[in-house]
Amino acid sequence: MPFTSVNSRMVRAQIGPGQRMYSQRGAMLAYQGDVSFTPDIQGGQGGIGSMIGRRIANEATPLMTVEGSGTVLFGHGGHHVHVVDLTGETLYVEADRLLAFDGTLQQGTMFMGSQGGVMGMVRGQVTGQGLFTTTLKGQGAVAVMAHGGVIELPITPQGPVHVDPQAYVAHRGDVRNKLSTALGWRDMVGRGSGEAFQLELSGQGTVYVQASEEKL
C-alpha cells in the first residue's frame, strides 16, 4: 500500500481489509475508519525468529501492527519523512529510522561486519547504531525518518559513494560497505568521529543521505 505525502514530516496510508502494516510505536498521528493498533511481539513479517534476531542485534525498536479499514496519518518527533518504494530488492535501514512499512515486506537483520569485516564493526562503534541493521525485502513501501530531508545518491560500478556515517540513513541494491579513514591517524588526534571516517558504498544501488548529521 503506497504512502501519500501530506507534508515533509507526515505521510498518509490507506489500509483495507486483509491488509497489514507495521509502524514505530507512537508514530500514529490520526486516523479515520475502523483501524486497530496492537503491539507487535512477533517481530513483524519475519515472525518470532525475526523478533529474537532483532533483540540480539539491539534492533528491537517497538512496533505496532496496524490493521482494519481506513486512513492513517504517520509522523514522529517532527522528523522529515522519506518514502522508499521497493520492487523486490532489499532495503538496509537502521531500526530507529523506520516510521512505517508494508506488512508484505519480509523483515530481518544483517550483521554489518559480514560486509565490511573489521571496518564494518568499527562503523557500528563510530555511528552508535550497533553492529546490525534491519533489512526489509519484497514488494512494498517503507517510510523512513531523517533530519533535514533526504537525498538519493546512485551507487554505480564506475565508482563508490562516500558518506559521513552520521548522515547515512539507508541503502538498497547490490551494495557493499566498509568504513575508511579520511585522515591520517596522526591527523585524527583530538578530532571527533565526524569526517575522520567515511562510509564507502560500492556496487549497484542507491544510498539515502540526510541533510543533518544529528542522530534521531
MDAnalysis code that builds the backbone (N, CA, C; Angstrom):
import MDAnalysis as mda
import numpy as np

u = mda.Universe.empty(648, n_residues=216, atom_resindex=np.repeat(np.arange(216), 3), trajectory=True)
u.add_TopologyAttr("name", ["N", "CA", "C"] * 216)
u.add_TopologyAttr("resid", np.arange(1, 217))
u.add_TopologyAttr("resname", ["MET", "PRO", "PHE", "THR", "SER", "VAL", "ASN", "SER", "ARG", "MET", "VAL", "ARG", "ALA", "GLN", "ILE", "GLY", "PRO", "GLY", "GLN", "ARG", "MET", "TYR", "SER", "GLN", "ARG", "GLY", "ALA", "MET", "LEU", "ALA", "TYR", "GLN", "GLY", "ASP", "VAL", "SER", "PHE", "THR", "PRO", "ASP", "ILE", "GLN", "GLY", "GLY", "GLN", "GLY", "GLY", "ILE", "GLY", "SER", "MET", "ILE", "GLY", "ARG", "ARG", "ILE", "ALA", "ASN", "GLU", "ALA", "THR", "PRO", "LEU", "MET", "THR", "VAL", "GLU", "GLY", "SER", "GLY", "THR", "VAL", "LEU", "PHE", "GLY", "HIS", "GLY", "GLY", "HIS", "HIS", "VAL", "HIS", "VAL", "VAL", "ASP", "LEU", "THR", "GLY", "GLU", "THR", "LEU", "TYR", "VAL", "GLU", "ALA", "ASP", "ARG", "LEU", "LEU", "ALA", "PHE", "ASP", "GLY", "THR", "LEU", "GLN", "GLN", "GLY", "THR", "MET", "PHE", "MET", "GLY", "SER", "GLN", "GLY", "GLY", "VAL", "MET", "GLY", "MET", "VAL", "ARG", "GLY", "GLN", "VAL", "THR", "GLY", "GLN", "GLY", "LEU", "PHE", "THR", "THR", "THR", "LEU", "LYS", "GLY", "GLN", "GLY", "ALA", "VAL", "ALA", "VAL", "MET", "ALA", "HIS", "GLY", "GLY", "VAL", "ILE", "GLU", "LEU", "PRO", "ILE", "THR", "PRO", "GLN", "GLY", "PRO", "VAL", "HIS", "VAL", "ASP", "PRO", "GLN", "ALA", "TYR", "VAL", "ALA", "HIS", "ARG", "GLY", "ASP", "VAL", "ARG", "ASN", "LYS", "LEU", "SER", "THR", "ALA", "LEU", "GLY", "TRP", "ARG", "ASP", "MET", "VAL", "GLY", "ARG", "GLY", "SER", "GLY", "GLU", "ALA", "PHE", "GLN", "LEU", "GLU", "LEU", "SER", "GLY", "GLN", "GLY", "THR", "VAL", "TYR", "VAL", "GLN", "ALA", "SER", "GLU", "GLU", "LYS", "LEU"])
u.atoms.positions = np.array([
    [0.859, -1.186, 0.000],
    [0.000, 0.000, 0.000],
    [0.894, 1.233, 0.000],
    [0.771, 2.093, -0.987],
    [1.670, 3.246, -1.056],
    [1.352, 4.286, 0.000],
    [2.380, 5.050, 0.364],
    [2.210, 6.191, 1.255],
    [2.043, 7.446, 0.416],
    [1.188, 8.342, 0.869],
    [1.000, 9.638, 0.223],
    [1.552, 10.718, 1.125],
    [2.407, 11.571, 0.575],
    [2.999, 12.633, 1.373],
    [1.967, 13.711, 1.680],
    [1.822, 14.044, 2.966],
    [0.964, 15.150, 3.385],
    [1.778, 16.432, 3.425],
    [2.953, 16.350, 4.031],
    [3.964, 17.400, 4.004],
    [5.302, 16.728, 4.270],
    [6.352, 17.490, 4.482],
    [7.677, 16.901, 4.621],
    [7.833, 16.049, 5.874],
    [6.887, 16.162, 6.827],
    [7.013, 15.454, 8.092],
    [5.850, 14.506, 8.376],
    [5.015, 14.268, 7.392],
    [3.824, 13.449, 7.631],
    [3.426, 12.719, 6.349],
    [3.025, 11.439, 6.500],
    [2.526, 10.667, 5.365],
    [1.180, 10.055, 5.715],
    [0.408, 9.755, 4.663],
    [-0.909, 9.144, 4.812],
    [-0.876, 7.762, 4.170],
    [-1.503, 6.794, 4.838],
    [-1.595, 5.442, 4.297],
    [-3.039, 4.972, 4.317],
    [-3.453, 4.333, 3.240],
    [-4.795, 3.748, 3.156],
    [-4.666, 2.253, 3.385],
    [-5.432, 1.736, 4.356],
    [-5.375, 0.310, 4.661],
    [-6.760, -0.289, 4.495],
    [-6.803, -1.505, 3.946],
    [-8.077, -2.156, 3.691],
    [-8.152, -3.527, 4.331],
    [-9.317, -4.156, 4.256],
    [-9.499, -5.483, 4.847],
    [-8.471, -6.474, 4.308],
    [-7.893, -7.256, 5.201],
    [-6.908, -8.249, 4.801],
    [-5.499, -7.699, 4.660],
    [-5.340, -6.397, 4.787],
    [-4.018, -5.793, 4.697],
    [-3.455, -5.552, 6.095],
    [-2.145, -5.416, 6.147],
    [-1.481, -5.173, 7.424],
    [-0.259, -4.303, 7.184],
    [0.016, -3.425, 8.119],
    [1.254, -2.674, 8.086],
    [1.822, -2.606, 9.489],
    [3.080, -2.172, 9.550],
    [3.749, -2.012, 10.833],
    [4.254, -0.582, 10.945],
    [4.199, -0.043, 12.154],
    [4.710, 1.303, 12.383],
    [5.474, 1.338, 13.698],
    [6.345, 2.305, 13.816],
    [7.007, 2.517, 15.094],
    [5.954, 2.958, 16.107],
    [6.059, 2.489, 17.331],
    [5.088, 2.878, 18.340],
    [5.165, 4.382, 18.574],
    [3.995, 5.006, 18.637],
    [3.931, 6.448, 18.803],
    [3.927, 7.208, 17.499],
    [3.965, 6.486, 16.361],
    [4.040, 7.150, 15.053],
    [2.664, 7.517, 14.503],
    [1.581, 6.917, 15.038],
    [0.236, 7.251, 14.556],
    [-0.156, 8.636, 15.068],
    [-0.481, 9.523, 14.132],
    [-0.887, 10.882, 14.488],
    [-2.402, 11.029, 14.514],
    [-3.073, 10.379, 13.576],
    [-4.536, 10.441, 13.496],
    [-5.000, 9.353, 12.535],
    [-6.270, 8.979, 12.648],
    [-6.802, 8.011, 11.678],
    [-8.302, 8.191, 11.536],
    [-8.819, 7.702, 10.409],
    [-10.257, 7.669, 10.137],
    [-10.637, 6.258, 9.736],
    [-11.789, 5.805, 10.202],
    [-12.251, 4.477, 9.838],
    [-12.118, 3.498, 10.984],
    [-12.245, 2.219, 10.655],
    [-12.187, 1.141, 11.641],
    [-10.791, 0.522, 11.584],
    [-9.859, 1.123, 12.314],
    [-8.460, 0.710, 12.285],
    [-8.022, 0.329, 13.690],
    [-7.284, -0.764, 13.818],
    [-6.780, -1.207, 15.115],
    [-5.260, -1.119, 15.158],
    [-4.733, -0.843, 16.345],
    [-3.298, -0.736, 16.564],
    [-2.947, -1.618, 17.760],
    [-2.116, -2.633, 17.536],
    [-1.753, -3.550, 18.607],
    [-0.236, -3.714, 18.658],
    [0.324, -3.838, 19.867],
    [1.774, -4.059, 19.973],
    [2.186, -5.328, 19.250],
    [3.277, -5.250, 18.506],
    [3.750, -6.400, 17.747],
    [4.811, -7.132, 18.562],
    [4.549, -8.388, 18.902],
    [5.513, -9.178, 19.666],
    [6.062, -10.334, 18.840],
    [5.753, -10.359, 17.553],
    [6.191, -11.463, 16.699],
    [7.322, -11.084, 15.756],
    [7.872, -9.865, 15.923],
    [8.994, -9.493, 15.076],
    [8.597, -9.115, 13.671],
    [7.362, -8.644, 13.472],
    [6.938, -8.227, 12.139],
    [6.722, -9.425, 11.236],
    [6.889, -9.216, 9.933],
    [6.654, -10.262, 8.941],
    [7.610, -11.440, 9.113],
    [8.762, -11.189, 9.773],
    [9.751, -12.255, 9.938],
    [9.399, -13.249, 11.024],
    [8.345, -13.011, 11.808],
    [7.921, -13.950, 12.822],
    [8.810, -13.917, 14.053],
    [8.677, -14.965, 14.872],
    [9.373, -14.997, 16.148],
    [10.880, -15.006, 15.964],
    [11.374, -15.628, 14.895],
    [12.808, -15.640, 14.632],
    [13.342, -14.249, 14.397],
    [12.556, -13.448, 13.686],
    [12.966, -12.062, 13.441],
    [12.994, -11.279, 14.732],
    [12.009, -11.520, 15.603],
    [11.966, -10.811, 16.876],
    [13.208, -11.129, 17.698],
    [13.569, -12.415, 17.775],
    [14.752, -12.805, 18.544],
    [16.004, -12.183, 17.927],
    [16.093, -12.242, 16.604],
    [17.242, -11.653, 15.924],
    [17.356, -10.166, 16.167],
    [16.210, -9.477, 16.146],
    [16.212, -8.036, 16.373],
    [16.671, -7.711, 17.795],
    [16.265, -8.518, 18.762],
    [16.654, -8.243, 20.146],
    [18.145, -8.512, 20.346],
    [18.634, -9.615, 19.794],
    [20.056, -9.901, 19.894],
    [20.854, -8.795, 19.228],
    [20.330, -8.277, 18.118],
    [21.030, -7.264, 17.340],
    [20.844, -5.860, 17.906],
    [20.097, -5.733, 18.987],
    [19.786, -4.413, 19.548],
    [19.026, -3.570, 18.537],
    [18.241, -4.242, 17.685],
    [17.448, -3.559, 16.678],
    [15.965, -3.682, 17.036],
    [15.663, -3.848, 18.312],
    [14.303, -4.140, 18.732],
    [13.496, -2.868, 18.989],
    [13.448, -1.981, 18.017],
    [12.591, -0.807, 18.132],
    [11.138, -1.274, 18.184],
    [10.373, -0.881, 19.207],
    [8.992, -1.374, 19.356],
    [8.133, -1.031, 18.135],
    [7.371, -2.028, 17.677],
    [6.498, -1.843, 16.520],
    [5.036, -2.014, 16.917],
    [4.174, -1.430, 16.107],
    [2.734, -1.625, 16.224],
    [2.230, -2.287, 14.952],
    [1.305, -3.230, 15.100],
    [0.624, -3.806, 13.953],
    [-0.628, -2.982, 13.668],
    [-0.767, -2.567, 12.416],
    [-1.898, -1.719, 12.008],
    [-2.775, -2.527, 11.051],
    [-4.065, -2.703, 11.396],
    [-4.993, -3.482, 10.578],
    [-6.361, -2.812, 10.565],
    [-7.194, -3.234, 9.607],
    [-8.558, -2.713, 9.551],
    [-8.874, -2.091, 8.214],
    [-9.702, -1.065, 8.254],
    [-10.120, -0.381, 7.036],
    [-10.226, 1.114, 7.323],
    [-9.367, 1.902, 6.674],
    [-9.401, 3.335, 6.915],
    [-8.136, 4.025, 6.444],
    [-7.944, 5.242, 6.930],
    [-6.797, 6.071, 6.566],
    [-6.041, 6.453, 7.829],
    [-4.706, 6.339, 7.762],
    [-3.870, 6.618, 8.931],
    [-2.813, 7.651, 8.559],
    [-2.605, 8.620, 9.452],
    [-1.530, 9.595, 9.289],
    [-0.376, 9.215, 10.199],
    [0.847, 9.178, 9.628],
    [2.030, 8.800, 10.387],
    [3.047, 9.942, 10.406],
    [3.716, 10.095, 11.537],
    [4.809, 11.045, 11.692],
    [5.387, 10.820, 13.073],
    [6.590, 11.319, 13.315],
    [7.178, 11.071, 14.628],
    [8.258, 12.100, 14.935],
    [8.103, 12.798, 16.046],
    [9.129, 13.693, 16.538],
    [9.449, 14.876, 15.644],
    [8.598, 15.167, 14.690],
    [8.873, 16.266, 13.771],
    [9.957, 15.963, 12.763],
    [10.370, 14.689, 12.644],
    [11.406, 14.333, 11.690],
    [10.870, 14.380, 10.256],
    [11.748, 14.659, 9.314],
    [11.373, 14.577, 7.910],
    [11.120, 13.116, 7.543],
    [10.174, 12.889, 6.651],
    [9.795, 11.540, 6.245],
    [10.081, 11.355, 4.757],
    [10.695, 10.237, 4.437],
    [11.014, 9.921, 3.041],
    [10.467, 8.532, 2.734],
    [9.791, 8.378, 1.595],
    [9.179, 7.102, 1.218],
    [10.058, 6.382, 0.197],
    [10.328, 5.111, 0.471],
    [11.103, 4.257, -0.425],
    [10.178, 3.164, -0.949],
    [10.048, 3.060, -2.261],
    [9.234, 2.016, -2.880],
    [10.132, 0.869, -3.322],
    [9.903, -0.320, -2.772],
    [10.702, -1.492, -3.109],
    [9.993, -2.342, -4.149],
    [10.749, -2.850, -5.101],
    [10.192, -3.689, -6.171],
    [10.871, -5.055, -6.186],
    [11.119, -5.594, -4.998],
    [11.726, -6.911, -4.897],
    [13.104, -6.907, -4.275],
    [13.766, -5.745, -4.226],
    [15.098, -5.686, -3.664],
    [15.046, -5.545, -2.142],
    [16.207, -5.449, -1.519],
    [16.308, -5.342, -0.066],
    [16.739, -3.938, 0.335],
    [16.063, -3.394, 1.352],
    [16.442, -2.109, 1.929],
    [17.138, -2.381, 3.258],
    [18.305, -1.766, 3.445],
    [19.057, -1.866, 4.688],
    [18.889, -0.539, 5.418],
    [18.323, -0.566, 6.620],
    [17.982, 0.671, 7.316],
    [18.093, 0.463, 8.828],
    [18.559, 1.490, 9.539],
    [18.617, 1.405, 10.994],
    [17.187, 1.341, 11.542],
    [16.950, 0.482, 12.526],
    [15.598, 0.243, 13.026],
    [14.944, 1.512, 13.550],
    [15.729, 2.373, 14.211],
    [15.104, 3.559, 14.790],
    [14.741, 4.608, 13.749],
    [15.105, 4.372, 12.486],
    [14.727, 5.299, 11.414],
    [13.450, 4.857, 10.699],
    [12.927, 3.684, 11.061],
    [11.700, 3.193, 10.446],
    [10.488, 3.905, 11.038],
    [9.661, 4.479, 10.170],
    [8.411, 5.087, 10.615],
    [7.265, 4.109, 10.438],
    [7.111, 3.568, 9.225],
    [6.056, 2.601, 8.927],
    [6.432, 1.857, 7.646],
    [5.888, 0.639, 7.486],
    [6.184, -0.122, 6.273],
    [5.107, -1.167, 6.031],
    [5.019, -1.601, 4.774],
    [4.039, -2.598, 4.356],
    [4.253, -3.918, 5.090],
    [3.153, -4.546, 5.495],
    [3.235, -5.839, 6.150],
    [3.635, -6.957, 5.213],
    [3.632, -6.703, 3.911],
    [4.035, -7.721, 2.945],
    [5.549, -7.869, 2.879],
    [6.297, -6.919, 3.403],
    [7.756, -6.957, 3.324],
    [8.334, -7.926, 4.349],
    [9.309, -8.689, 3.915],
    [9.981, -9.637, 4.804],
    [11.043, -8.900, 5.610],
    [10.949, -9.020, 6.920],
    [11.831, -8.280, 7.806],
    [12.885, -9.180, 8.417],
    [14.099, -8.663, 8.546],
    [15.174, -9.435, 9.150],
    [16.270, -8.519, 9.656],
    [17.424, -9.109, 9.995],
    [18.578, -8.333, 10.443],
    [19.814, -8.837, 9.722],
    [20.819, -7.960, 9.612],
    [22.074, -8.341, 8.988],
    [23.226, -7.816, 9.813],
    [24.237, -8.649, 10.022],
    [25.436, -8.258, 10.736],
    [26.302, -7.424, 9.802],
    [26.525, -6.160, 10.154],
    [27.271, -5.271, 9.265],
    [28.700, -5.735, 9.069],
    [29.271, -6.406, 10.052],
    [30.630, -6.893, 9.901],
    [30.768, -7.914, 8.799],
    [29.644, -8.585, 8.415],
    [29.714, -9.585, 7.359],
    [29.999, -8.957, 6.009],
    [29.687, -7.663, 5.859],
    [30.014, -6.950, 4.625],
    [31.351, -6.236, 4.739],
    [31.546, -5.540, 5.854],
    [32.727, -4.696, 5.970],
    [33.846, -5.277, 6.798],
    [33.725, -6.543, 7.277],
    [34.771, -7.116, 8.091],
    [34.998, -6.308, 9.355],
    [36.237, -6.155, 9.734],
    [36.565, -5.396, 10.934],
    [36.083, -3.963, 10.814],
    [36.220, -3.374, 9.612],
    [35.800, -1.992, 9.423],
    [34.293, -1.853, 9.566],
    [33.558, -2.900, 9.195],
    [32.118, -2.871, 9.388],
    [31.764, -2.816, 10.861],
    [32.560, -3.510, 11.687],
    [32.314, -3.478, 13.124],
    [32.689, -2.118, 13.703],
    [33.777, -1.532, 13.173],
    [34.165, -0.196, 13.622],
    [33.072, 0.805, 13.306],
    [32.403, 0.628, 12.146],
    [31.314, 1.531, 11.777],
    [30.251, 1.563, 12.861],
    [29.928, 0.381, 13.403],
    [28.920, 0.329, 14.451],
    [29.340, 1.109, 15.677],
    [30.619, 1.034, 16.012],
    [31.099, 1.758, 17.174],
    [31.100, 3.261, 16.934],
    [31.469, 3.674, 15.726],
    [31.572, 5.099, 15.412],
    [30.199, 5.752, 15.335],
    [29.244, 5.093, 14.677],
    [27.930, 5.691, 14.468],
    [27.035, 5.540, 15.686],
    [27.359, 4.590, 16.569],
    [26.494, 4.350, 17.714],
    [25.223, 3.615, 17.332],
    [25.177, 3.054, 16.108],
    [23.976, 2.388, 15.619],
    [24.054, 0.866, 15.764],
    [25.123, 0.381, 16.371],
    [25.232, -1.046, 16.584],
    [25.864, -1.759, 15.400],
    [26.083, -3.078, 15.552],
    [26.750, -3.860, 14.529],
    [25.770, -4.477, 13.540],
    [24.495, -4.388, 13.821],
    [23.478, -4.969, 12.968],
    [22.624, -3.869, 12.336],
    [21.955, -4.198, 11.257],
    [20.996, -3.284, 10.668],
    [19.753, -4.075, 10.276],
    [18.622, -3.409, 10.186],
    [17.367, -4.060, 9.808],
    [17.279, -4.170, 8.289],
    [16.730, -5.268, 7.816],
    [16.509, -5.451, 6.378],
    [15.022, -5.616, 6.105],
    [14.564, -5.025, 5.001],
    [13.193, -5.171, 4.525],
    [13.260, -5.537, 3.048],
    [12.614, -6.629, 2.687],
    [12.735, -7.153, 1.318],
    [11.366, -7.483, 0.751],
    [11.181, -7.201, -0.555],
    [9.959, -7.576, -1.242],
    [9.349, -6.436, -2.024],
    [8.026, -6.540, -2.216],
    [7.261, -5.525, -2.945],
    [6.469, -4.714, -1.937],
    [6.762, -3.431, -1.847],
    [6.021, -2.601, -0.908],
    [6.722, -1.290, -0.639],
    [6.153, -0.513, 0.262],
    [6.660, 0.824, 0.556],
    [7.148, 0.905, 1.997],
    [8.166, 1.742, 2.190],
    [8.750, 1.976, 3.509],
    [8.858, 3.484, 3.724],
    [8.401, 3.969, 4.864],
    [8.563, 5.372, 5.225],
    [9.663, 5.455, 6.277],
    [10.747, 6.183, 5.957],
    [11.867, 6.317, 6.883],
    [11.962, 7.756, 7.370],
    [12.595, 7.940, 8.530],
    [12.728, 9.264, 9.125],
    [14.165, 9.759, 9.008],
    [14.320, 11.087, 8.925],
    [15.645, 11.675, 8.813],
    [15.607, 13.113, 9.295],
    [16.781, 13.672, 9.520],
    [16.906, 15.075, 9.887],
    [17.145, 15.905, 8.628],
    [16.346, 16.933, 8.440],
    [16.606, 17.889, 7.366],
    [16.356, 17.401, 5.956],
    [15.587, 16.339, 5.798],
    [15.291, 15.831, 4.461],
    [16.310, 14.806, 3.991],
    [15.981, 14.122, 2.900],
    [16.802, 13.028, 2.375],
    [17.091, 13.247, 0.894],
    [18.317, 12.925, 0.484],
    [18.666, 12.926, -0.928],
    [19.058, 11.505, -1.311],
    [18.670, 11.074, -2.520],
    [19.025, 9.759, -3.023],
    [20.245, 9.884, -3.931],
    [21.309, 9.146, -3.619],
    [22.520, 9.165, -4.427],
    [22.697, 7.805, -5.088],
    [22.843, 7.754, -6.416],
    [23.052, 6.467, -7.088],
    [24.450, 5.928, -6.829],
    [24.526, 4.616, -6.625],
    [25.805, 3.918, -6.483],
    [26.002, 3.089, -7.744],
    [27.083, 3.305, -8.454],
    [27.331, 2.607, -9.717],
    [28.676, 1.888, -9.666],
    [28.863, 0.885, -10.547],
    [30.147, 0.163, -10.585],
    [31.320, 1.072, -10.973],
    [31.031, 2.214, -11.583],
    [32.097, 3.111, -12.015],
    [32.816, 3.788, -10.849],
    [32.172, 3.843, -9.686],
    [32.820, 4.489, -8.557],
    [31.969, 4.427, -7.317],
    [32.585, 4.245, -6.128],
    [31.832, 4.186, -4.879],
    [31.351, 5.563, -4.439],
    [30.419, 5.567, -3.502],
    [29.938, 6.803, -2.891],
    [30.442, 6.826, -1.452],
    [30.994, 7.958, -1.025],
    [31.492, 8.112, 0.331],
    [30.513, 8.979, 1.121],
    [30.099, 8.488, 2.280],
    [29.088, 9.171, 3.085],
    [29.585, 9.308, 4.513],
    [29.356, 10.455, 5.126],
    [29.610, 10.596, 6.559],
    [28.705, 9.604, 7.287],
    [29.244, 8.755, 8.156],
    [28.414, 7.750, 8.830],
    [27.213, 8.333, 9.562],
    [27.351, 9.550, 10.097],
    [26.234, 10.155, 10.815],
    [25.141, 10.640, 9.865],
    [25.475, 10.834, 8.584],
    [24.494, 11.299, 7.604],
    [23.802, 10.133, 6.891],
    [24.311, 8.924, 7.079],
    [23.744, 7.744, 6.435],
    [22.377, 7.412, 7.026],
    [21.401, 7.129, 6.154],
    [20.066, 6.727, 6.579],
    [19.785, 5.273, 6.210],
    [20.001, 4.926, 4.940],
    [19.692, 3.579, 4.462],
    [20.330, 3.387, 3.090],
    [20.317, 2.138, 2.617],
    [20.720, 1.881, 1.230],
    [20.000, 0.636, 0.730],
    [19.991, 0.480, -0.572],
    [19.380, -0.708, -1.177],
    [20.165, -1.088, -2.421],
    [19.945, -2.314, -2.864],
    [20.617, -2.805, -4.054],
    [21.753, -3.743, -3.718],
    [22.542, -4.083, -4.739],
    [23.697, -4.968, -4.581],
    [24.888, -4.106, -4.183],
    [24.964, -3.796, -2.894],
    [25.914, -2.804, -2.396],
    [26.766, -3.410, -1.279],
    [28.049, -3.114, -1.321],
    [28.954, -3.485, -0.236],
    [29.379, -2.220, 0.487],
    [29.596, -2.340, 1.797],
    [30.007, -1.165, 2.571],
    [31.241, -1.458, 3.391],
    [32.026, -0.434, 3.596],
    [33.164, -0.528, 4.501],
    [33.468, 0.865, 5.030],
    [34.113, 0.905, 6.172],
    [34.469, 2.178, 6.772],
    [35.913, 2.484, 6.417],
    [36.167, 3.687, 5.956],
    [37.521, 4.098, 5.631],
    [37.849, 5.386, 6.365],
    [39.128, 5.628, 6.568],
    [39.555, 6.846, 7.244],
    [39.813, 7.929, 6.214],
    [39.335, 9.116, 6.514],
    [39.522, 10.239, 5.604],
    [40.789, 11.012, 5.932],
    [41.356, 10.742, 7.125],
    [42.545, 11.453, 7.571],
    [43.568, 10.445, 8.057],
    [44.811, 10.865, 8.106],
    [45.835, 10.020, 8.686],
    [45.617, 9.900, 10.186],
    [46.125, 8.819, 10.781],
    [45.899, 8.590, 12.206],
    [46.446, 9.740, 13.045],
    [47.572, 10.313, 12.653],
    [48.122, 11.428, 13.411],
    [47.208, 12.652, 13.322],
    [46.617, 12.853, 12.149],
    [45.721, 13.996, 11.973],
    [44.451, 13.848, 12.785],
    [44.092, 12.600, 13.134],
    [42.821, 12.353, 13.818],
    [42.904, 12.629, 15.306],
    [44.093, 12.784, 15.851],
    [44.234, 13.016, 17.284],
    [43.534, 14.322, 17.658],
    [42.637, 14.232, 18.624],
    [41.925, 15.423, 19.082],
    [40.699, 15.750, 18.267],
    [40.406, 14.950, 17.236],
    [39.228, 15.216, 16.403],
    [38.073, 14.319, 16.827],
    [36.853, 14.731, 16.457],
    [35.685, 13.899, 16.696],
    [35.608, 12.798, 15.659],
    [34.495, 12.048, 15.677],
    [34.354, 10.907, 14.773],
    [33.708, 11.292, 13.453],
    [33.417, 12.585, 13.244],
    [32.717, 13.016, 12.038],
    [33.450, 12.688, 10.761],
    [34.125, 13.701, 10.172],
    [34.758, 13.495, 8.886],
    [36.017, 12.647, 8.972],
    [36.427, 12.232, 10.189],
    [37.590, 11.364, 10.311],
    [37.321, 10.004, 9.668],
    [36.057, 9.607, 9.591],
    [35.677, 8.347, 8.970],
    [34.672, 8.596, 7.848],
    [34.732, 7.731, 6.841],
    [33.753, 7.775, 5.765],
    [33.204, 6.375, 5.543],
    [31.906, 6.294, 5.290],
    [31.292, 5.028, 4.925],
    [31.352, 4.920, 3.403],
    [32.078, 3.933, 2.919],
    [32.240, 3.752, 1.475],
    [31.276, 2.679, 0.981],
    [30.415, 3.025, 0.031],
    [29.441, 2.092, -0.538],
    [29.755, 1.891, -2.014],
    [29.907, 0.629, -2.403],
    [30.258, 0.311, -3.783],
    [29.319, -0.753, -4.327],
    [29.222, -0.820, -5.653],
    [28.347, -1.788, -6.305],
    [27.293, -1.108, -7.149],
    [26.056, -1.574, -7.049],
    [24.950, -1.036, -7.831],
    [23.745, -0.865, -6.923],
    [23.295, 0.395, -6.757],
    [22.139, 0.618, -5.909],
    [21.943, 2.084, -5.607],
    [21.368, 2.353, -4.433],
    [21.046, 3.719, -4.013],
    [21.333, 3.861, -2.530],
    [21.893, 5.014, -2.149],
    [22.081, 5.320, -0.745],
    [21.268, 6.561, -0.403],
    [20.650, 6.557, 0.770],
    [19.809, 7.670, 1.222],
    [20.571, 8.429, 2.307],
    [20.760, 9.720, 2.069],
    [21.592, 10.553, 2.926],
    [20.744, 11.688, 3.492],
    [20.864, 11.918, 4.807],
    [20.113, 13.005, 5.420],
    [20.938, 14.288, 5.436],
    [20.237, 15.418, 5.503],
    [20.909, 16.715, 5.403],
    [21.640, 17.077, 6.673],
    [21.245, 16.515, 7.810],
    [21.863, 16.825, 9.091],
    [22.560, 15.589, 9.624],
    [23.647, 15.783, 10.368],
    [24.395, 14.669, 10.928],
    [23.885, 14.275, 12.313],
    [22.804, 14.901, 12.767],
    [22.276, 14.577, 14.078],
    [21.668, 13.180, 14.082],
    [21.708, 12.541, 15.267],
    [21.056, 11.244, 15.428],
    [19.584, 11.458, 15.750],
    [18.777, 10.449, 15.427],
    [17.359, 10.503, 15.776],
    [17.179, 10.291, 17.269],
])
